[in-house]
Amino acid sequence: MHELPSQPISFVDGDELAQMILPPIPDHVVCRWCRGLLAGNVDSCFNCVENAAALDGVLQPVVPISLYSKPSALRDWLTFYKDDGDTLADPAAGRAVSRIVGSFFASSSDWLRDLEIDGCMVVPSTIRKPPHPLAVLLEATGVVNYPTLGGLRRTTSALGHNRPNRLAFEADGDLAERSVLLIDDVYTSGARAQSAAFALRSVGANVAALVVVGRRYNPNYSRDSQTVFERQRSVAFDWTAAARLDFRRT
């Protein structure tokens, strides 16, 4: 069962929403692939090295709309917008999540057009029967103006934090040569999203981008991580920031 939210969840709109979330970290102090803590590594963090080694050696660059920390309003929205089996989904949290995604898509139309995607796909959940609550939310609100693609499923093979698995997802062969924008709500170690991207690549699909609503960041990990996090708190949020990140694939 989920912990109680850090503060009462209420609907926020417009400028107030942007003031409550943090922009992704843009520079060399984070991993070039997932924009997480390097923690002494160079170029690629421990999680990305482990994900690449366990899968096909390929890392899908992450495009995070915002930072996600605990406690925070974004943490609460991303936790309580979906039903965990014990706690009913909070409509206010759902509206906040859909507005974040919708604002990003609306502000990044040129970037999205250049990707030449055939449609969007939400990373299937590890514990829920399909469809994923994020897919239901985005479909219901219509904030993503692209077709919703199916054909990616979670299997019964083990998958968990820092435990990517080549067999955790399966994709339909008719996704071959389709260009997919993969979407996830939270990115922590990347085991789940990177395993899903692997399954799509395995059938010949092109994962044009992996967009995540909240990139989990732990400001208490080290003094350096606290410094970086505090710096981000002083940066004004910009809905186009994620689309301007260095999107290297090699």
N, C-alpha and C positions, 0 to 999 in steps of 0.2 A: 504494500500500500504506500502511496506517495506521502512524503512529508507535507505539512501544511505550507501554503505559500508564505514567502517572507513578508508580504504585505497584501492587503485585500486587493483582489483583481478587479479593476474597473476599466471601462473602455476609454481609450485615449485616441486622439485624432490629430492629423496634420503635424504641425510643428511640435506639439507636445510629445508625440510618438518619437520623432527624430531625436529629441532631447533625452530620451530614456534608453537609447541604445548606442553602442560604441562602434566606430568604423573599424574595418579590418586593418591589421598592421601591415604597412606597405613596404618595409625595408628589409635589409640583410640580417636583422637580428632574429628572424624567424626562418623556419624551413621553407625553401623555395617551392615545395610541392603542396604542403598542407597548411602553411602559415601558422604552424604551432611552434612550441619551444624547441630550440636546437639542443639545449641542455649539454653543451660541450661538444656536440657534433659540428661538423662543417658541411654546409650546403643542405644536407638531408637529415632530418631528425631520426631518432631511434625507431619510432613507430613506422615511418615511411620505409626505412631500410628493411624492417621486418616484413612489412606488407609486400614489398617488391620481391623479397626472397621467397616468400611462401606462395606467391601467385606466379605471374609470368615475367617478372622482372620489370614490368611497366607500372608506372605510377600515374594515376589520373590527377592532374593539378586541381586543387580545390579553389573555388570562387566563393568565399564567405561573404554574405551580405553584412553580417555584424559579428562582433565578439559576444561570446556567451560565458558568463561566469556565475558563480554561486556564492552568496545570494545575489539576485538581481531581478528586475521586472521581467527581462527576457527569459530568464530561467523559468520563472513561474508560468509565463505564457506558453513556452515550449513544453512544459510538463503537463499543464492542466487543460490544454486545448483538446487533448485526446483522453478517451476513457481507458483506464488501466485495468478494468474489470472490477475494481472496488469503488473507484471515485468517478462520478459522472463528469463528463467533459464540461468545461466552463465556457459558455458562449462568448463572454467578454474576451477571454484568452484567444478563442478562435478568431474573433474579429481582429484582434491585434496581429496575430500571425498572418492572416490573409492580407491585411493591409501592408505589412512589411514586404511580403512577397510581391504583391501587386504594385507597390511603389517602386520596388527595384525593377520589375519588368517594364513598367511605364517609363522609367527614366533611362533605361538601357536599350531602347529599341534599335539603335544603330548597331550596337555590339551584337545583339541577338540576330539581327538581319545578316550580319557578316558571318555568323556561325553556320548559316544555311541549314538549320535543323528541320527534320521532318516532324518532330513532335517532342513532347515532354514525358518523362516517366519518373515516378517516385520510387525510391529504393524500398522494396518490400520489407515489412516488419519482421522481426525475429520471433515475436510472440503472439501476434494477432492474426486472425484469419483475414485474407484480403477482402476488400481493398484497404490500403493503409489510410488512417484518419487524415493525413495530409492530402492524399489524393482526393478523398471525399470533400474535404474543405475547399480545395482549389477548384474542383469541378463545380461545387455548389455556388461559390462566389463569383466564378468566371473571371478571376483576376489574371489568369494566364491565357493569353490569346493564341494558344497553339493547341493542336490536337493532343489528347492524352493517349499515349501508346500503351498497349498491354504486351504480354508475352514474356515477362520476367517474373519468376516465382522463387520463393524461399523453399529449400528442401529440408529434410530432417537432419542433415549433416551438422555437426557441431559448429558453432560460431559464437564468438564472444569478444570482450574487450581484449585487445592485443592478440586475438586468435583468428586471423583471416583463414579462409578455407576455400580452395578451388572448387569444392563440391557444394558450397553453401547455397548457391543459386543456380537455376537453370533458365536458359533463354530459348525462345522459339527460333527455328532456322529461318523463318520468313522475316526476321529482323536484319538479316544480312544486307549490308550496304545501306541500311537506314542510318540516318544521323540523329542521334538521341541527345537531348538535354536531360541529364540525370539530376534529380532534386532530392535532397534529404533535409530533415529538420535540424538535426544536431550532428556535429562531427567531433569525435573525441580522439580515439586512436585510429579511426579510419578503417578498421577491420571489416565492418559491414559494408560500407559504401565502396571500398576498393574491391571487395570480393564480388559485389554486384557488377561493378564496371568490368571486372575480369570475365564474368559470365557473358556479358554483352559482346565483348571483344572476341570471345571464343567462337561465336557464331557469325562473325564478320560484321557486326555492327560498329559504327563509329560513335564513340562517346565524345560528343563535341565539347561538353563542359560538365563539370560536377558542381552544381550550385547548392550551397547549404545556408539555411536561415541563420543558424548560430554556430560559430566556431568556438568550441569549449576552450577556455583559457583559464589557467590556475595562477592568479597573481601571487599566491603565497608559496609557490614552488621554490623561488629563490629571490635574492635581493634584486637581481637583474630583471626577473619577470615582474616584480612589483614596480620597478622603475618604468618599464615599458608600458605596463597597464595604466599607471598613473598618467603617463604622457598621453595615452589614447583618450583618457577621460577629459583631457583639455582640448581635444581636437573636435571641431564641429562636424557633426555627421553629414555625409553627402551620399545621396542615394546612388550616385554614379561611381562611387569610389571602388566598389568591387569590380566593376567592368573595366576599370583602368589599371588593375593590378598586372604585374608582369606575368604573362600567361605562357610561360615556357613549357615545352613538351619534351625537350631533350636535355 
